[in-house]
Amino acid sequence: MNSRQKGARGERLWRDVLRAQGFEAIRGCQNAGRFAGGQEAPDVICNLPFHFEVKFVEKLNVSNAIAQATRDANEKFPVVAHKKSREDWLVTMDANLFFQMVKGEIPIQQKEASE
């Protein structure tokens, strides 16, 4: 499987995880209205305030991935969802942001996936 196909598969898998948890989610390249799979488009668009960068690789440079998510996030919070084959999904985000959310200092409000 080439890397583009594997990346698209990872995006579909993460989209399905979000949907299974009750959130609206679509792949970023499928939403031709606002995003058309461009460089800054999130890999998965969800009704959460996160810019999801999805990585489906065996070896991940976490620093580079979070830097990419941060660079492309605009007004959303950058998050990297990543997975190795035959392992569970992991989510990486800035620790300060995580603690602000846990403390309720930053509310997480659901938005429409098509926004």
C-alpha positions as CSV (number, residue, x, y, z in Angstrom):
1,M,0.0,0.0,0.0
2,N,1.5,3.3,-1.0
3,S,1.8,6.1,1.6
4,R,-1.1,8.2,0.1
5,Q,-3.5,5.2,0.3
6,K,-2.3,4.4,3.8
7,G,-2.8,8.0,4.9
8,A,-6.3,8.0,3.4
9,R,-7.1,4.8,5.2
10,G,-5.9,6.2,8.5
11,E,-8.1,9.3,8.0
12,R,-11.1,7.1,7.3
13,L,-10.3,5.0,10.4
14,W,-10.0,8.1,12.7
15,R,-13.2,9.5,11.2
16,D,-15.0,6.3,12.1
17,V,-13.6,6.4,15.6
18,L,-15.0,9.9,16.1
19,R,-18.3,8.8,14.6
20,A,-18.5,5.8,17.0
21,Q,-18.0,8.2,19.9
22,G,-21.1,10.2,18.7
23,F,-19.3,13.1,16.9
24,E,-20.0,14.3,13.3
25,A,-16.9,13.7,11.2
26,I,-15.8,13.7,7.6
27,R,-12.5,13.5,5.8
28,G,-11.2,17.0,5.0
29,C,-10.7,16.3,1.3
30,Q,-14.4,15.3,1.0
31,N,-15.8,18.7,2.1
32,A,-15.6,20.6,-1.2
33,G,-17.4,23.6,0.3
34,R,-14.9,25.0,2.6
35,F,-11.9,22.6,2.2
36,A,-10.8,20.7,-0.8
37,G,-8.0,18.8,0.7
38,G,-5.6,21.7,0.4
39,Q,-2.4,22.0,2.5
40,E,-4.2,23.7,5.4
41,A,-7.3,21.5,5.4
42,P,-7.6,19.2,8.4
43,D,-7.3,15.5,7.7
44,V,-10.6,15.0,9.5
45,I,-13.2,17.7,10.1
46,C,-15.3,17.2,13.2
47,N,-17.8,19.1,15.3
48,L,-15.1,19.6,18.0
49,P,-12.8,22.6,18.1
50,F,-9.8,20.5,17.0
51,H,-7.7,20.6,13.9
52,F,-6.9,16.9,13.4
53,E,-3.7,15.9,11.8
54,V,-3.9,12.1,11.3
55,K,-0.8,9.9,11.0
56,F,-1.1,6.2,10.3
57,V,2.6,5.2,10.4
58,E,4.9,2.9,12.2
59,K,7.5,5.6,13.0
60,L,6.2,9.0,13.8
61,N,8.2,12.2,14.4
62,V,5.7,13.6,17.0
63,S,7.4,17.0,17.0
64,N,7.1,17.4,13.3
65,A,3.5,16.2,13.3
66,I,2.4,18.6,16.1
67,A,4.2,21.4,14.4
68,Q,2.3,20.7,11.2
69,A,-1.0,20.6,13.1
70,T,-0.2,23.9,14.9
71,R,0.9,25.6,11.7
72,D,-2.4,24.6,9.9
73,A,-4.8,24.9,12.9
74,N,-6.0,28.5,12.4
75,E,-8.6,29.1,15.1
76,K,-8.8,25.5,16.2
77,F,-6.7,23.5,18.6
78,P,-4.0,21.4,17.1
79,V,-4.2,17.7,17.7
80,V,-2.3,14.7,16.2
81,A,-4.2,11.4,16.1
82,H,-1.8,8.7,15.4
83,K,-1.8,4.9,15.1
84,K,0.6,2.1,14.3
85,S,-0.7,-1.1,12.7
86,R,-2.4,-3.4,15.1
87,E,-2.2,-0.8,18.0
88,D,-4.7,1.6,19.5
89,W,-5.1,5.2,18.5
90,L,-3.1,7.8,20.5
91,V,-3.8,11.5,20.6
92,T,-1.1,14.1,21.1
93,M,-1.7,17.8,22.0
94,D,0.1,20.5,23.9
95,A,0.1,19.8,27.6
96,N,-0.9,23.4,28.6
97,L,-3.9,23.1,26.3
98,F,-4.8,19.7,27.8
99,F,-4.7,21.0,31.3
100,Q,-6.8,24.1,30.4
101,M,-9.4,21.9,29.0
102,V,-9.4,19.5,31.9
103,K,-9.8,22.4,34.3
104,G,-12.7,23.8,32.3
105,E,-10.8,27.0,31.5
106,I,-11.3,26.3,27.7
107,P,-14.8,24.9,27.1
108,I,-15.1,22.2,24.4
109,Q,-18.3,23.0,22.4
110,Q,-19.4,20.9,19.6
111,K,-19.8,22.6,16.2
112,E,-21.3,21.4,13.0
113,A,-18.8,19.3,11.0
114,S,-19.6,21.3,7.8
115,E,-18.7,24.7,9.2
